[in-house]
Amino acid sequence: MRKDLSSHLFQSNTIQMRLGNWTIAYKIIKNYPLWGVGIGNLHIFYPRYMTANDIETKYAHNFFLQFPAETGFAGFLLLLVILSLFLISIVNVYKNKPVSTLTWACITSFLIFLAYSAIDISLYFPSIGFFGILCASLYFFEYKKQTAQQLASPLLLTPLLKIILFSLTVIPLLYCIKIHYTQSTFERSIDELKRGNISKATLSLEHYLDYFPTDIAAASLLLNTSKYQSVLEDRIDTYHKTLLYCPFSPRIHYMTGSLNMNDRFYYNAFINFSISHQLYPAKYLYNQAYKDSLNMMREHQEYLKKSTNFDSAGVDPRVRPQKHKAVENPE
């Protein structure tokens, strides 16, 4: 039984996964040191650094690596300031005894949260991180009540309390506004598609992506609007716009490749599948699509060489850039 327990606790998959996550997060920090890749965007850039031995995951499994990777040095510096104020207050509590049981309980709970964050990102999730913020808030409330008369400079507490109150009120409010805006945009776009107003649906999604360019769901919906566009040039224009919004998303490149394959643009599809495979080499779906598109492109080139309907170079006129003739002046 002891052997089974030890093998379960120290199984290689879990350890290797975390070591791989930490290595990739460190590489992202090196490449985006100042402002990071944006909060919640680590999973978008993560596949670019994966190898065949890495395990698919959306998080770094280390809060102190995930946070600087997404917010950069500026955000991580703010985090260090908050934690430093917290640790300074703990030292002041220890010097000014007696300390209540509630204060020690809050200190212990929050320190456990910080220790566990070294191997996971518990403070990153609102449902779990809320309890960490609650412990810190209760602690500072009790701390201020006990030591306000003893401290020479009680104003040290004021900035941190403002930050905590801001985190508990303004940030969730902004998040709810963003979610409401996202849902209303998606619903409005879907309604416009049902009514046949493809241009309005496309413009609505493009306007949304101008503010949130890394939203994969919005980019995917924008790609799906191309299925309703009967003009080939409009569909190609939609493909290009979507790739400009999410250039590092393997999913968007894969979807664009599938649509190009349906339009029989085999070379363009091969390029999209190749990029999706390079961004996420560990995913079997992207790897298989890349191989299939390569074989399809080779077969198509052989067909073009044998066909008399194409030029001597064996190039399909549909994929060759068209030169627009100048419009003559009727006068």
C-alpha positions as CSV (number, residue, x, y, z in Angstrom):
1,M,0.0,0.0,0.0
2,R,2.9,2.4,0.8
3,K,4.4,1.6,-2.6
4,D,1.1,2.4,-4.4
5,L,0.7,5.6,-2.4
6,S,4.3,6.8,-3.2
7,S,3.8,5.9,-6.9
8,H,0.6,7.9,-6.9
9,L,2.1,11.0,-5.2
10,F,5.3,11.0,-7.3
11,Q,4.0,9.8,-10.6
12,S,6.2,11.1,-13.5
13,N,3.3,12.6,-15.5
14,T,2.4,15.2,-12.8
15,I,6.0,16.2,-12.1
16,Q,6.9,16.3,-15.8
17,M,3.8,18.3,-16.6
18,R,4.6,21.0,-13.9
19,L,8.3,21.2,-14.9
20,G,7.2,21.7,-18.5
21,N,4.7,24.3,-17.5
22,W,7.2,26.2,-15.5
23,T,9.8,26.1,-18.3
24,I,7.3,27.4,-20.8
25,A,6.1,30.2,-18.5
26,Y,9.7,31.2,-17.9
27,K,10.3,31.4,-21.7
28,I,7.2,33.6,-22.1
29,I,8.4,35.9,-19.3
30,K,11.7,36.3,-21.2
31,N,10.0,37.1,-24.5
32,Y,7.4,39.5,-23.0
33,P,9.1,40.9,-19.9
34,L,7.5,44.3,-19.6
35,W,3.7,44.0,-20.0
36,G,3.3,40.2,-20.4
37,V,0.8,38.6,-22.8
38,G,-2.3,39.9,-21.1
39,I,-4.4,38.4,-18.3
40,G,-6.0,35.2,-19.3
41,N,-3.9,34.9,-22.5
42,L,-1.3,32.4,-21.4
43,H,-3.1,29.5,-23.0
44,I,-3.0,31.3,-26.4
45,F,0.8,31.7,-26.4
46,Y,1.5,28.4,-24.5
47,P,1.3,26.1,-27.6
48,R,4.1,28.1,-29.4
49,Y,6.6,26.8,-26.8
50,M,5.4,23.2,-26.5
51,T,7.2,20.2,-27.6
52,A,6.0,16.7,-28.3
53,N,6.8,15.7,-24.7
54,D,4.7,18.5,-23.1
55,I,1.2,17.9,-21.8
56,E,-1.6,20.1,-22.9
57,T,-2.7,22.6,-20.2
58,K,-4.0,26.1,-19.9
59,Y,-2.1,27.2,-16.8
60,A,1.5,27.4,-15.6
61,H,0.6,25.6,-12.3
62,N,2.6,28.3,-10.5
63,F,1.0,31.5,-9.6
64,F,4.3,33.3,-9.2
65,L,5.1,32.4,-12.8
66,Q,1.6,32.7,-14.3
67,F,1.1,36.2,-13.0
68,P,4.3,37.8,-14.4
69,A,3.9,35.9,-17.7
70,E,0.5,37.6,-18.2
71,T,1.0,41.0,-16.6
72,G,4.8,41.4,-17.1
73,F,7.2,43.1,-14.7
74,A,4.7,46.0,-14.0
75,G,2.0,43.7,-12.7
76,F,4.4,41.5,-10.8
77,L,5.9,44.5,-9.1
78,L,2.5,45.6,-7.9
79,L,2.0,42.0,-6.6
80,L,5.3,42.2,-4.7
81,V,4.3,45.5,-3.1
82,I,1.0,44.0,-1.9
83,L,2.7,40.9,-0.5
84,S,5.5,43.0,1.1
85,L,2.9,45.2,2.9
86,F,1.3,42.0,4.1
87,L,4.5,40.6,5.4
88,I,5.5,43.9,7.1
89,S,2.2,43.9,8.9
90,I,2.8,40.3,10.1
91,V,6.1,41.4,11.6
92,N,4.3,44.3,13.4
93,V,1.7,41.9,14.7
94,Y,4.3,39.6,16.1
95,K,6.0,42.6,17.9
96,N,2.7,43.9,19.4
97,K,1.4,41.0,21.5
98,P,-1.1,39.7,22.5
99,V,-2.6,38.5,19.2
100,S,-6.1,37.2,18.8
101,T,-6.9,33.7,17.6
102,L,-8.7,35.1,14.6
103,T,-5.7,37.1,13.5
104,W,-3.4,34.0,13.7
105,A,-6.0,31.9,11.8
106,C,-6.2,34.5,9.0
107,I,-2.4,34.8,8.8
108,T,-1.9,31.0,8.6
109,S,-4.7,30.5,6.1
110,F,-3.3,33.2,3.7
111,L,0.3,31.9,4.1
112,I,-1.0,28.4,3.1
113,F,-2.6,30.0,0.1
114,L,0.7,31.6,-0.9
115,A,2.7,28.3,-0.3
116,Y,0.2,26.3,-2.4
117,S,0.4,28.9,-5.2
118,A,4.0,27.8,-5.8
119,I,2.7,24.5,-7.3
120,D,-0.7,25.7,-8.5
121,I,-2.7,28.9,-9.2
122,S,-5.4,28.7,-6.5
123,L,-5.4,32.5,-6.1
124,Y,-5.9,32.9,-9.9
125,F,-9.4,31.4,-9.8
126,P,-12.1,33.7,-8.4
127,S,-14.0,30.9,-6.7
128,I,-10.9,29.9,-4.7
129,G,-8.9,33.1,-4.6
130,F,-11.9,34.8,-3.0
131,F,-11.3,32.9,0.2
132,G,-7.6,34.0,0.1
133,I,-8.7,37.7,-0.3
134,L,-11.4,37.1,2.5
135,C,-8.7,35.8,4.9
136,A,-6.5,38.8,4.1
137,S,-9.4,41.2,4.6
138,L,-10.4,39.7,7.9
139,Y,-6.8,39.7,9.1
140,F,-6.4,43.4,8.3
141,F,-9.7,44.3,9.9
142,E,-8.6,42.6,13.1
143,Y,-5.1,43.9,12.8
144,K,-6.2,47.5,12.5
145,K,-8.6,47.1,15.4
146,Q,-5.9,45.7,17.7
147,T,-2.9,47.8,16.7
148,A,-4.3,51.2,15.6
149,Q,-3.4,52.6,19.0
150,Q,0.0,51.0,19.2
151,L,1.4,51.6,15.8
152,A,3.4,54.8,15.2
153,S,2.3,54.9,11.6
154,P,-1.1,53.3,11.1
155,L,-1.4,54.9,7.6
156,L,0.6,52.0,6.3
157,L,-2.6,50.0,6.2
158,T,-4.6,52.5,4.2
159,P,-3.2,51.8,0.7
160,L,-3.5,48.1,1.0
161,L,-7.1,48.2,2.3
162,K,-8.0,50.4,-0.7
163,I,-6.4,47.9,-3.1
164,I,-8.3,45.0,-1.4
165,L,-11.6,46.9,-1.6
166,F,-10.9,47.8,-5.2
167,S,-10.2,44.1,-6.0
168,L,-13.4,43.0,-4.3
169,T,-15.7,45.6,-6.0
170,V,-14.4,47.3,-9.1
171,I,-12.6,44.4,-10.8
172,P,-15.6,41.9,-10.5
173,L,-17.9,44.7,-11.8
174,L,-15.7,45.3,-14.8
175,Y,-15.5,41.6,-15.5
176,C,-19.3,41.4,-15.4
177,I,-19.6,44.3,-17.8
178,K,-17.2,42.6,-20.2
179,I,-19.1,39.3,-20.0
180,H,-22.4,41.1,-20.7
181,Y,-20.9,43.0,-23.6
182,T,-19.5,39.7,-25.0
183,Q,-22.8,37.9,-24.7
184,S,-24.8,40.7,-26.2
185,T,-22.4,41.0,-29.1
186,F,-22.6,37.3,-29.9
187,E,-26.3,37.2,-29.6
188,R,-26.7,40.2,-31.9
189,S,-24.3,38.7,-34.4
190,I,-26.2,35.4,-34.4
191,D,-29.5,37.2,-34.9
192,E,-28.1,39.2,-37.8
193,L,-26.9,36.0,-39.4
194,K,-30.3,34.4,-39.0
195,R,-31.9,37.5,-40.7
196,G,-29.4,37.3,-43.5
197,N,-27.5,40.5,-42.6
198,I,-24.1,39.1,-43.0
199,S,-22.3,42.4,-43.3
200,K,-23.8,43.7,-40.0
201,A,-22.8,40.5,-38.1
202,T,-19.3,40.7,-39.5
203,L,-18.9,44.4,-38.6
204,S,-20.3,43.8,-35.1
205,L,-17.7,41.0,-34.5
206,E,-14.9,43.0,-36.0
207,H,-15.8,46.0,-33.7
208,Y,-15.7,43.6,-30.7
209,L,-12.3,42.1,-31.7
210,D,-10.9,45.6,-32.0
211,Y,-11.2,45.8,-28.2
212,F,-10.6,42.2,-27.4
213,P,-8.4,40.9,-30.2
214,T,-7.4,37.6,-28.4
215,D,-11.0,36.3,-27.9
216,I,-10.8,33.0,-29.7
217,A,-14.6,32.5,-29.4
218,A,-15.3,35.7,-31.2
219,A,-12.7,35.0,-33.9
220,S,-14.2,31.6,-34.4
221,L,-17.7,33.1,-34.8
222,L,-16.2,35.6,-37.3
223,L,-14.8,32.8,-39.3
224,N,-18.1,31.0,-39.3
225,T,-19.8,34.0,-40.9
226,S,-17.7,33.4,-44.0
227,K,-19.8,30.3,-44.6
228,Y,-22.8,32.6,-45.4
229,Q,-20.8,34.8,-47.8
230,S,-21.4,33.8,-51.4
231,V,-18.7,36.0,-52.9
232,L,-15.3,34.3,-52.8
233,E,-13.4,37.5,-52.3
234,D,-15.5,38.4,-49.2
235,R,-14.7,35.0,-47.7
236,I,-11.0,35.4,-48.3
237,D,-11.1,38.9,-46.8
238,T,-12.8,37.5,-43.6
239,Y,-10.1,34.8,-43.3
240,H,-7.3,37.4,-43.5
241,K,-9.0,39.7,-40.9
242,T,-9.5,36.9,-38.5
243,L,-5.9,35.8,-38.7
244,L,-4.8,39.4,-38.1
245,Y,-6.8,39.4,-34.8
246,C,-5.4,36.0,-33.6
247,P,-2.1,35.4,-35.4
248,F,-0.8,33.0,-32.7
249,S,-4.0,30.8,-32.3
250,P,-3.5,27.3,-33.7
251,R,-7.3,26.8,-33.6
252,I,-7.9,29.8,-35.8
253,H,-5.3,28.7,-38.3
254,Y,-6.8,25.2,-38.3
255,M,-10.3,26.5,-38.9
256,T,-9.0,28.8,-41.7
257,G,-7.2,25.9,-43.3
258,S,-10.4,23.8,-43.2
259,L,-12.4,26.6,-44.9
260,N,-9.6,27.0,-47.5
261,M,-9.7,23.3,-48.2
262,N,-13.5,23.5,-48.8
263,D,-12.8,26.3,-51.3
264,R,-10.1,24.1,-52.9
265,F,-7.3,26.5,-52.1
266,Y,-5.0,23.7,-51.3
267,Y,-1.8,25.7,-51.0
268,N,-3.4,28.2,-48.7
269,A,-4.9,25.4,-46.6
270,F,-1.5,23.8,-46.4
271,I,0.0,27.1,-45.1
272,N,-2.7,27.4,-42.4
273,F,-2.3,23.7,-41.3
274,S,1.4,24.1,-41.3
275,I,1.3,27.1,-39.0
276,S,-1.2,25.4,-36.7
277,H,1.1,22.4,-36.5
278,Q,4.1,24.7,-35.7
279,L,2.2,26.5,-33.0
280,Y,0.9,23.3,-31.4
281,P,3.1,20.4,-32.5
282,A,1.8,18.1,-29.7
283,K,-1.8,18.1,-30.9
284,Y,-2.7,15.1,-33.1
285,L,-5.5,16.8,-35.0
286,Y,-3.2,19.6,-36.2
287,N,-0.4,17.2,-37.1
288,Q,-2.7,14.9,-39.1
289,A,-4.3,17.9,-40.9
290,Y,-0.8,19.1,-41.9
291,K,0.1,15.7,-43.3
292,D,-3.2,15.4,-45.2
293,S,-3.0,18.9,-46.7
294,L,0.6,18.2,-47.8
295,N,-0.5,15.1,-49.6
296,M,-3.5,16.9,-51.1
297,M,-1.3,19.7,-52.3
298,R,1.1,17.3,-54.0
299,E,-1.7,15.4,-55.7
300,H,-3.2,18.7,-56.8
301,Q,0.1,19.9,-58.3
302,E,0.5,16.6,-60.2
303,Y,-3.0,17.0,-61.5
304,L,-2.3,20.6,-62.6
305,K,0.8,19.6,-64.5
306,K,-1.1,16.9,-66.4
307,S,-4.1,19.1,-67.1
308,T,-4.3,21.3,-70.2
309,N,-6.6,23.8,-68.6
310,F,-3.8,25.4,-66.7
311,D,-0.7,27.3,-67.8
312,S,2.8,25.9,-68.4
313,A,3.8,26.5,-64.7
314,G,0.9,24.3,-63.5
315,V,-0.6,27.1,-61.4
316,D,-4.3,27.4,-60.8
317,P,-5.5,30.8,-62.1
318,R,-7.8,31.1,-59.1
319,V,-4.9,31.3,-56.6
320,R,-2.7,33.5,-58.7
321,P,-2.9,37.2,-57.7
322,Q,-5.1,39.0,-60.1
323,K,-3.9,42.2,-61.8
324,H,-6.7,44.7,-62.0
325,K,-6.7,46.7,-65.3
326,A,-7.0,50.4,-65.1
327,V,-10.4,51.8,-66.0
328,E,-10.3,53.8,-69.2
329,N,-11.7,57.2,-69.2
330,P,-14.9,57.1,-71.3
331,E,-14.3,60.6,-72.5
